[in-house]
Amino acid sequence: MLKVFIESALVKLAFDEACTFYERLLKLAPSAMHHYEFADLLHSLGEEGRAMGHYQEALELYRKLSKRNPRVYKPYIAATLNQLGLIFQKNGKIDSAQRYYSGALKIYRQLAKYLPREYQPNVAMVLNNLGNLYNDVNDHKRTKQYYSEALRLYRQLARQAPHVYQPHLASALNNVAIQLKKEDRLEEAKRYYEEALEIKRNLSQENPQAYLPSIALTLNNLAILLKKMGQLQQARGYYEQSLQIKRKLALQKPLVYLPSIAITLNNLGALLMKTDELAAAQAHYEEAIGIYRELVTQRPESYRPAIAMLLINLALLYRRSSTGTRIAPRHKLYNRPSQKA
């Protein structure tokens, strides 16, 4: 009955109620699975400290069970190790995270030898997590090592089941591109970004709402890269495509996408400064300032520095301008929606 109550509470998004029922369940039946499921819920709610305790309880119980039946329980051990790695990473405990991830990877590699279709996705997932971990500490060599191996696996998996693994492949391509950019291997980075972009565009044909935000991000990344390579007109095209998508998304979720629009407007303004299109640059800067002035009323500590930065950019633009004459912004992004009773 408690399991039924938990499911009902989760459907209603009554998370406190679900936690109370889990605590009662664990008093009656403190199984590894119940500890793991409760830990997952706590982790999703951001309660990492409590989640860690229940993951560790689950891990200890799974290890005992695995002594009698390793084929059944080793996958559960690996899954729990991976979850603990995520929590330690989030808390900045890099050595502990690395130890737990490595333990999970070792088990998944062993399992993948016998059941590759079932466990290769798990191997790729943990490799990606290790890449993220080393990226956090700027260990570029090991970051690239793990990202590259994850990419190879996701390519294989995407050939076998494209609808399932193409999103993972696009993400892996993006990760490798970021590392190549850090190494100044810009042409290679561009190729990986472009491949990721093509995959996301194909995926968006069936589910545009799911992939448009990711397409906008990749377009922005490509624009930044191309600007660094001196290919300013192509960079401008990608910025403008990214901006167009973000404007559409902002119509439905303005508070989510308006800050990103302002950042892209600033980036476009800086690029137009480099091509001496000062009037257009000014229009972009001023629109970005207008957005931040709308947002600053809600989170002043976050957006006042952005306004100050843009005002400095405008001042630099006026210094370069031969006349210093201001122009009106070319377009207005949005009007603040009216409040309904």
N, C-alpha and C positions, 0 to 999 in steps of 0.2 A: 504493500500500500504506500509506503514511503517513496518508493521509486515512482509510482504513479503521481504522487503529490509533487515530486521534484519536476517531472516532465510537465505537469500542468503549470507549475510556477514559472518555468522557463518559457513556456508558450506565452504566458501573460507578461513576460519580462519582469516578473517579481523576483529579482535576484536575491534580495535579503531573505525572502521566504524560502527560496531554494537552498540557500546556505544553511538555514536553520534545519531544514529537513535532512540535508546531507550530514550535519553533525549528529542528528538523532540516528540516522542510518548507520553511521560509523560506530556508534556505541553498541548497536545491535549486531552488525556484521562488518567488522573492520577488515575487509578484504583488500587485496592489492588493487583490484579494479575500482572499488569505491573510492579509495584514497586517490587514485589517478584521476578519476572523473571529477572529483571535488577539486583537486589541484588545477585541472584544466579550467574549471569555472572561475576559481579565484584568480588564476593567471589572466584570464580574459577581462576580469574586473580590475586589473592593475594591482592586486594584492599579492605582490611577489613573495613577501616574507612568509605569509601563511601558505601560499602555493608551494614554496620550496619545501616546507616541512612535510606536506602530504606527498609530494613527489618522492622525497627521500624515504618515507614510510613505504610507499609503493615499491620503490626500487629494492629495498631490503626484503620485502615479501616475495617479489618476483624472483630475486636471486635464490631464495630458499626453494621456491617451487621449481626453478630451473634445474636444480640438482637432481630432481626426480624425473623431470620431463623437459630437457633443454630445447627440443624442437618446437614445442608449444610456446615456451615462455621467453626464449631469447629475443624474439622480436619486440616483446613488451619491455624487456630490459633496455634495448636500444632506443626505443621511443622515449622512455623515461629519462635516459641519459641525455638525449637531444634536448628535451624540454628543460632539464636542469642547466644545460649549457646556455640556452637562451636567456634564462634568468640571471645566471652569473655574468653573462656578457652585458646585459642591460645594466647591471650594477657595477660594471667596470672591473670585475674580478677576472682578468684575462686568463691567468694561469689555470684557474679552476674551470672556466668555460672551455679552454682548450683541452683539458683533461677529459671532461665529460663528452665533448664532441668527438674526440679521438676514440673513446670507448665505444660510442655509438657507431662510428664509421667502421671500426674493426669488425663489429658484429654484423653490420649490414653487408660488408664485403664478403664475409664468410657465407652468409645466407644467399647472396646473389650468385655465388658459384654454382649453387644447386637449383635455385629458382630465380634466374635473372630477370624475367619479365615482372615478377612480383616485387623484387627488392632493389633492382637498379635505380628506380625513382627515389628510393630512400637514400641510396648512396649519393646520388646527385644532390639531393636536398642538403645532406650534411656537409658535403664538399662546399656547397654554396655558403652555408652558415660559417664554415671555417674561413672561407674567403672574406666574408663580411667581418669576421672577428679580426683578422690580420689587417684588413683595410682600416679598421678603427684605430689601430696602433701604428699605421703607416709602414708596415712591413710589406713593401711592394713586391718583393721576390716571392714570398709565400702566398700573398694575396693572388698574384697572377697564376701561381701554380695550382691553387685550388679552384679558382674561377675557370681556368682553362680546361681542367679535367671535368668539371661540372658541365661546361659547354659541350665537350665531346660526347658525354653521356646523353645530354638533352638532344643533341643532333640525332643520335641513334634512336632515342625514344620517339622523337617527333616523326621520324620516317615510319615507325611502326604504328603510331597512333597520333596523327597530326592534330586532331581536334582537342586532344587531351594535353599534349605537351608543347604545342607551338607557343602558347603564352610563356611557358617556362624558358623555352629557347630564346624568345625575344628578350626576356629579362637577363639571361646569361650573356647574350651578345652585348647588351648594354653595359653589363659589369666589366666585361673584357675591354670594351671600347674606352671606358673610363680609365682603366689601368694603362692602356696604350697611350692615351692622351698624357697621362702623368709622366710617361717615359719619352714624350715628344715624338712618338711614332704616329704622327698625325694622319698620314694617308691611310694607314692600317685602321686607325680608330674610326676614320670616316667610313670605311667600307663596312665595319661592324655596325655602326650606327644606322647606316642606310639599309643593311639587311634587316635589322630589328624593326626599322620603320616600315619596310615593305610587309613584314609579317603582321605587324599591328594593324596596318591599313586593310589587309585582307581579312583579318579577324573582325574588324569594325564593320564590315559590310553586313554581317549577320547580327552583331550586337554593338551598335555605335556607342550607346551610353556607357558601356563597360570599358571601351578602349579609347574613346576620344581624349580623356585626360592623359593617358599614357602617350598617345600620339603627340599631343601638344608638348609634353615634356621632352620627348625625343627630338622633335623639331627644334625646340629651344636649345638642347644640347648640341645639335648639329650646327645651329647658327653660331653658338659660342666658339665651337671648334673652327668653323670656316672663317670667322672673323680673325682668329689667331693665325690662320694660314694666309690671311690677306685676301681671301676671296669674298670681298665685301658685298657685292651684288647678290651672290648666291646666299650669303648669310642673311641679308635683308629679306630675301624671299622666304626663307625658313622662319625668321622672326614673325613676318607678317602672317604666314599660315598658322603659326602657333597662336598668335594674337586673335585671329579670326575664330579659331576653335574655342579659345577661352572666353571670348565675348558671348558665344552661344551658350556655353556652360553657365556663365554668370547670370543669364536670364532666369535660370531655375534656382541656382544656388549662389547668390551674389556674395555673401559673406565668405564663402569658401574660395571663390575664384577671383574676386576683385584684387586682393593683394598680389596674386600672380600676374594679373593683367598689368598692374602698376609696375611690377619688376620688368616685364617684357617691354613696356613703353619706355622705361628708363634705358634698357639695353638698346632699343631701336634709336632712341635719342642720341646715345653715345656713338652709335655706328654712323648716324647721319651727320654728326659733328665731324667725323673723320672724312666724310665725302663732301664736306663744305655745304651741305644742304641745311643751312642754319634755321630757316623759317620752319621747315618740317620738323627739325629736331626740337625747336622751341614748342611747337604744338604738342609733341609727344610728352615732353617734360611737364608742360602745364596740365595736360590731362592726367598724368600720373599724380601730380600734386593735388588735383581736385579729388581724385579717388582717396588718397591718403587723408585728406582733410575730412572726408566723410567718415572714414574708418577710425580716425583718432579720437572721436568722441566716445568710442566703445573701449578702445585699448590704447590710451595715450602713451604708455611706456613703450609699446611696440612700434608705433607709427610716427612719433615725433622725430626720432633720428632719421627715418626715411625722408620725411619732409625736409629736414635740414640738409640732407645730402642732395636732394633734387634742387633746392634753392641754390646751393653752391654750384651745381651743374649749370643752372640758368645764368648765374653770375659769370661763370667762365664763358658761356655762350655770348653774353652781351659784350664781354671784352673783345671777343673775336669779331663781332658784328661791326661793320663799318659805320652804321648809323645808330645802333642800339635801339632801334624802333621795335616796340612790342607788337605782336600780332595776336589776334583772337584765336583761341583753340579751334581747330577745324571741325571737331565733332565732340559731342558730349556722350559719355558712356551710358549713363542711366540716371533716372530720377529716383530718389529714395521712395520706396513703395509706401503708400498710405497705410496707417494702422487701422485694422478692422476691429470693431467692438466684439 
